[in-house]
């Protein structure tokens, strides 16, 4: 059985955006709530749902870190520079 904390068990999940993963997770929830499926199918969909939960949480954590880094940069007086002494695209922003 695939480790529910390891999204690599479902390789196609890693390519999903947050919105796609969340939509797919909602579909899994509806499927499980509707019932009328075999135990095997229900467990397989539950496992997929848990993979999607972990993926969504990781994507949200990554986004939160990016926002935090941007906020830190905005409150810092210095503008990050590239190795050649210029900023990333000449607009004074590091991204």
C-alpha positions as CSV (number, residue, x, y, z in Angstrom):
1,X,0.0,0.0,0.0
2,X,1.2,3.5,-0.7
3,X,2.2,5.8,2.2
4,X,-0.5,8.4,2.5
5,X,2.1,11.1,3.3
6,X,4.0,10.4,0.1
7,X,2.4,12.0,-3.0
8,X,4.9,10.2,-5.2
9,X,2.7,7.1,-4.8
10,X,0.4,8.9,-7.2
11,X,2.8,10.4,-9.7
12,X,0.1,12.2,-11.7
13,X,-0.9,14.1,-8.5
14,X,2.5,16.0,-8.3
15,X,1.7,17.7,-11.6
16,X,-1.6,19.2,-10.3
17,X,-2.0,22.8,-9.3
18,X,-3.5,23.6,-6.0
19,X,-6.9,24.4,-7.6
20,X,-6.9,21.1,-9.6
21,X,-5.9,19.1,-6.5
22,X,-8.6,20.8,-4.4
23,X,-11.2,20.2,-7.0
24,X,-10.2,16.5,-7.3
25,X,-10.2,16.2,-3.5
26,X,-13.8,17.6,-3.5
27,X,-14.8,15.0,-6.0
28,X,-13.3,12.2,-3.8
29,X,-15.2,13.5,-0.8
30,X,-18.5,13.5,-2.8
31,X,-17.7,10.0,-4.0
32,X,-17.2,8.7,-0.5
33,X,-20.2,10.6,0.9
34,X,-22.5,9.1,-1.7
35,X,-21.6,5.6,-0.6
36,X,-22.8,2.5,-2.5
37,X,-19.3,1.5,-3.5
38,X,-17.2,-1.5,-2.5
39,X,-15.0,-1.3,0.5
40,X,-12.0,-1.7,-1.8
41,X,-13.0,1.2,-4.0
42,X,-13.8,3.3,-0.9
43,X,-10.4,2.6,0.6
44,X,-8.6,3.4,-2.7
45,X,-10.4,6.7,-3.1
46,X,-9.8,7.5,0.6
47,X,-6.1,6.9,0.0
48,X,-6.1,9.1,-3.0
49,X,-8.0,11.8,-1.0
50,X,-5.3,11.7,1.7
51,X,-2.6,12.1,-0.9
52,X,-4.5,15.1,-2.2
53,X,-4.8,16.6,1.3
54,X,-1.0,16.3,1.8
55,X,-0.4,17.8,-1.6
56,X,-2.7,20.7,-1.0
57,X,-1.1,21.3,2.4
58,X,2.4,21.3,0.9
59,X,1.3,23.7,-1.8
60,X,-0.3,26.0,0.7
61,X,2.8,25.9,2.9
62,X,5.0,26.7,-0.1
63,X,2.8,29.7,-1.0
64,X,2.8,30.9,2.6
65,X,6.6,30.8,2.6
66,X,6.8,32.8,-0.6
67,X,4.4,35.4,0.8
68,X,6.5,35.6,4.0
69,X,9.7,36.0,2.0
70,X,8.1,38.8,0.0
71,X,6.9,40.5,3.1
72,X,10.4,40.2,4.6
73,X,11.9,41.7,1.5
74,X,9.4,44.6,1.5
75,X,10.3,45.5,5.1
76,X,14.0,45.2,4.4
77,X,15.8,48.4,3.2
78,X,18.1,46.6,0.7
79,X,17.1,45.2,-2.7
80,X,18.5,41.7,-3.3
81,X,21.0,41.6,-6.2
82,X,22.0,39.0,-8.6
83,X,25.5,37.6,-8.7
84,X,26.4,40.2,-11.4
85,X,25.3,43.1,-9.2
86,X,21.9,43.7,-10.9
87,X,18.4,42.8,-9.6
88,X,16.5,40.0,-11.4
89,X,14.8,42.0,-14.1
90,X,15.8,45.6,-13.5
91,X,12.6,46.6,-11.7
92,X,14.0,46.7,-8.2
93,X,12.1,43.5,-7.3
94,X,13.8,40.2,-6.5
95,X,11.3,38.2,-8.4
